[in-house]
């Protein structure tokens, strides 16, 4: 298991989001004088157990901060102690219909509404980590126990964690800034050379959130997927997001229908897709078309939209 130490107290696992383990995000943890703060959790049971071993000698897990509601960030909460923290919209999404966390798997699309969150997670484990199913026989989703709407400052020992609501990849996305370590954890608001799903995105808010991240005093930017980057990498990613906005906005202004736009556009040639394939790209374009037609991400998805920072 490869965990990269990017500062004296910050550790990141990018292997979980890379093939052949690519069914996770980039779980991370920060060591403080009073214990450990995790940012997202290793998704698959066997990876989570390895993570527990890595962390065990460095202190007790006091908090788990979830940057979003998608399962590659939250499913592994079950395997760790500590208080789970998130935006209030993440908890709302995990308590609501399964489509709020977007089941993209074709095998589940017809029955997604009838599955519980526990059933959905165990189905994913059966597909991607069958050896780990025994570790999850008593599995129950761990929802956030501490939530916030705009900003939360968390103090643990000698370290301050500043949590911001930064809508973009999802309406309830969270950024975690650790000034002492000069690092920010972005979740899937930033994918380093990787295109995340756009199918739940708030594109206009996303651009503003990326500008906010660029303005932070950091040396390291930890993405939801891909290698740890810097602010130059964030600027490149922001250019991609602005580019997809401009493309779909242009089609809307031309009077093209949503179906025509979905048939005409794919972003896979611009940036490697985390979820490749025509079906996903069509969903990406459909979401952009719907939101940009209304000029706001206000379609009832969980999470309160922020318009300025």
C-alpha positions in Angstrom: 0.0 0.0 0.0 1.5 3.3 -1.1 0.7 6.3 1.2 2.5 9.5 0.3 3.7 11.9 3.0 3.4 15.4 1.5 4.2 17.4 4.7 5.4 16.3 8.1 1.9 15.6 9.2 -0.2 15.0 6.0 -0.5 11.6 4.4 -2.4 10.8 1.1 -3.3 7.6 -0.6 -3.6 8.2 -4.4 -3.4 4.4 -5.1 -7.0 3.9 -4.1 -8.2 5.9 -7.1 -5.8 4.4 -9.6 -6.1 1.1 -11.5 -6.4 -1.7 -10.3 -7.8 -0.2 -7.1 -9.7 2.5 -8.9 -13.0 2.2 -7.1 -12.1 4.8 -4.4 -11.1 8.4 -4.0 -7.9 9.8 -2.4 -8.3 9.2 1.3 -6.0 11.2 3.5 -5.2 11.9 7.1 -3.6 14.7 9.1 -1.7 14.0 12.3 -2.2 16.5 15.2 -1.0 16.6 18.8 -4.4 15.4 19.9 -5.2 12.7 17.3 -5.9 12.1 13.6 -8.3 13.8 11.2 -9.2 11.8 8.2 -10.4 13.4 5.0 -12.7 10.9 3.3 -12.4 7.2 3.9 -11.0 4.3 2.0 -14.0 2.8 0.2 -13.4 -0.9 -0.1 -13.2 -3.1 3.1 -9.8 -4.6 2.3 -8.3 -1.2 1.6 -9.9 0.2 4.8 -8.3 -2.5 6.9 -4.9 -1.6 5.5 -5.6 2.0 6.2 -6.4 1.3 9.8 -3.0 -0.5 10.2 -1.2 2.5 8.7 -2.9 4.9 11.0 -2.8 2.8 14.2 0.7 3.8 15.1 0.2 7.5 14.7 -2.8 8.2 16.9 -6.5 7.8 17.4 -8.9 8.9 14.6 -10.9 11.8 16.1 -12.7 13.1 13.0 -13.6 11.9 9.5 -14.4 14.8 7.1 -16.4 13.8 4.1 -16.0 16.1 1.1 -19.1 14.9 -0.7 -21.9 12.2 -0.6 -20.6 9.8 -3.3 -19.7 6.4 -2.0 -16.0 6.5 -2.9 -15.7 9.2 -0.2 -18.3 8.0 2.5 -18.8 4.3 2.3 -15.6 3.6 4.3 -16.8 5.6 7.3 -18.1 2.4 8.8 -14.6 1.0 9.3 -13.2 3.8 11.4 -13.9 5.5 14.7 -14.3 9.3 15.1 -17.0 11.9 14.5 -18.1 12.2 10.9 -18.3 15.8 9.6 -19.7 17.1 6.4 -21.9 19.7 4.8 -25.5 19.4 5.8 -26.5 18.5 2.2 -24.3 15.4 2.3 -26.2 14.0 5.3 -29.5 14.9 3.5 -28.4 13.1 0.3 -27.4 10.0 2.2 -30.8 9.9 4.0 -32.7 10.4 0.8 -33.4 8.5 -2.4 -30.5 6.6 -3.8 -30.5 8.7 -7.0 -29.1 11.6 -4.8 -25.8 9.7 -4.8 -26.2 8.7 -8.5 -26.1 5.0 -9.2 -24.5 5.0 -12.7 -24.1 1.2 -13.0 -26.4 0.0 -15.8 -27.2 -3.2 -13.8 -28.8 -1.0 -11.1 -30.5 1.7 -13.1 -33.8 -0.1 -13.2 -33.9 -1.0 -9.5 -32.0 1.9 -7.9 -35.1 3.4 -6.4 -35.9 0.1 -4.5 -32.4 -0.4 -3.0 -31.4 0.9 0.4 -28.1 2.6 0.8 -26.8 -0.5 2.7 -27.9 -2.8 -0.1 -26.2 -0.6 -2.7 -22.9 -0.4 -0.9 -22.9 -4.2 -0.4 -23.6 -4.7 -4.1 -20.6 -2.6 -4.9 -18.5 -4.5 -2.5 -19.6 -7.8 -4.2 -18.5 -6.4 -7.5 -15.2 -4.8 -6.6 -14.0 -6.4 -3.4 -15.6 -9.8 -2.9 -12.9 -10.8 -0.5 -13.8 -7.9 1.7 -17.5 -8.8 2.0 -16.8 -10.8 5.2 -15.4 -7.7 6.7 -18.7 -5.9 6.0 -21.2 -8.5 7.2 -22.6 -6.1 9.8 -22.2 -3.1 7.6 -24.4 -0.1 8.2 -23.8 3.3 6.6 -22.3 5.9 8.9 -23.9 9.3 8.2 -22.3 12.6 9.2 -22.9 13.4 12.9 -21.7 17.0 12.7 -22.8 19.2 9.8 -22.5 22.8 8.7 -24.0 25.1 6.1 -21.3 27.6 5.1 -18.1 27.4 7.1 -16.8 25.4 10.0 -13.5 25.8 11.9 -12.3 22.7 13.7 -9.6 22.8 16.3 -7.7 19.7 17.3 -4.6 19.9 19.3 -2.1 22.2 17.6 -3.9 22.2 14.2 -6.7 24.3 12.7 -9.0 22.9 10.0 -11.1 25.4 8.0 -14.0 23.7 6.2 -15.8 25.6 3.4 -18.9 24.9 1.4 -17.6 25.0 -2.2 -20.3 23.8 -4.5 -19.1 22.4 -7.8 -18.8 18.7 -8.5 -21.8 18.3 -6.2 -24.0 21.0 -4.6 -22.8 20.1 -1.1 -19.0 19.9 -1.8 -16.6 20.7 1.0 -13.0 22.0 0.8 -10.7 21.4 3.8 -7.9 24.0 4.3 -5.1 23.3 6.8 -3.1 26.5 7.1 -0.4 25.0 9.3 0.4 22.4 6.7 -0.2 24.7 3.7 -2.5 22.1 2.1 -6.1 22.0 0.9 -8.2 18.9 0.3 -10.7 19.6 -2.5 -12.6 16.4 -3.0 -13.7 16.0 -6.6 -13.9 19.7 -7.2 -10.4 19.2 -8.5 -9.3 16.1 -10.5 -5.6 16.3 -11.4 -5.6 15.4 -15.1 -8.9 13.5 -14.6 -12.4 14.5 -15.5 -14.8 13.7 -12.7 -18.5 13.1 -13.3 -20.4 16.3 -14.2 -23.8 14.7 -13.8 -24.6 16.4 -10.4 -22.5 19.5 -10.9 -23.1 23.1 -10.3 -20.9 24.5 -13.1 -21.1 28.3 -12.5 -20.6 27.8 -8.8 -17.7 25.4 -9.6 -15.8 28.0 -11.4 -16.1 30.3 -8.4 -15.1 27.6 -6.0 -11.9 26.8 -8.0 -11.0 30.5 -7.9 -11.5 30.5 -4.2 -9.1 27.4 -3.9 -6.5 29.2 -6.1 -6.6 32.1 -3.6 -5.6 30.0 -0.6 -2.1 30.1 0.7 -1.1 26.5 0.0 1.8 24.5 -1.5 -0.2 21.3 -2.0 -3.7 20.7 -3.4 -5.0 17.2 -2.7 -7.6 16.2 -5.4 -10.4 13.8 -5.2 -8.7 11.7 -7.9 -5.3 11.9 -9.4 -1.9 12.9 -8.1 -1.4 15.6 -5.5 -1.0 18.9 -7.4 -0.5 22.6 -6.9 -2.4 25.8 -7.8 -1.1 25.7 -11.4 -2.8 22.3 -11.8 -6.0 23.8 -10.4 -5.9 26.6 -13.0 -5.6 24.0 -15.8 -8.6 22.1 -14.4 -10.6 25.3 -14.0 -9.9 26.0 -17.7 -11.4 22.6 -18.5 -14.6 23.4 -16.5 -14.9 26.8 -18.1 -14.4 25.2 -21.5 -17.3 22.7 -21.0 -19.5 25.6 -19.8 -18.7 27.6 -22.9 -19.3 24.7 -25.2 -22.8 23.9 -23.8 -23.7 27.5 -23.5 -22.8 27.9 -27.2 -25.2 25.1 -28.2 -28.0 26.6 -26.1 -27.5 30.0 -27.8 -27.7 28.2 -31.2 -31.1 26.9 -30.3 -29.9 23.3 -30.1 -32.1 21.0 -28.1 -30.8 19.0 -25.1 -30.9 15.8 -27.1 -29.0 17.4 -29.9 -26.4 18.7 -27.5 -26.1 15.2 -25.8 -25.5 13.7 -29.3 -23.0 16.3 -30.4 -20.7 16.7 -27.5 -18.3 14.6 -25.5 -15.5 15.9 -23.2 -13.4 12.7 -23.1 -11.0 14.0 -25.7 -10.3 17.1 -23.6 -9.6 15.3 -20.3 -9.4 11.7 -19.2 -12.8 10.6 -17.8 -13.0 9.1 -14.4 -16.2 7.4 -15.6 -15.6 6.8 -19.3 -18.2 6.0 -21.9 -20.9 7.5 -24.0 -23.6 7.1 -21.4 -21.7 9.1 -18.8 -20.8 11.8 -21.2 -24.4 12.2 -22.3 -25.4 12.5 -18.6 -22.7 15.2 -18.2 -23.9 17.2 -21.1 -27.6 16.8 -20.0 -26.7 18.2 -16.5 -24.8 21.1 -17.9 -27.6 21.9 -20.4 -30.3 21.9 -17.7 -28.3 24.0 -15.2 -27.0 26.5 -17.7 -30.4 27.0 -19.3 -31.6 28.2 -15.8 -28.3 30.0 -15.0 -28.2 28.6 -11.5 -27.8 25.3 -9.7 -31.2 25.3 -8.0 -32.9 22.1 -9.1 -33.8 20.8 -5.6 -30.6 18.8 -5.2 -29.5 18.6 -1.5 -27.3 21.5 -0.4 -27.7 25.3 -0.1 -26.1 27.1 -3.0 -23.4 29.7 -2.2 -23.2 32.6 -4.6 -20.1 34.4 -3.1 -17.3 33.7 -0.7 
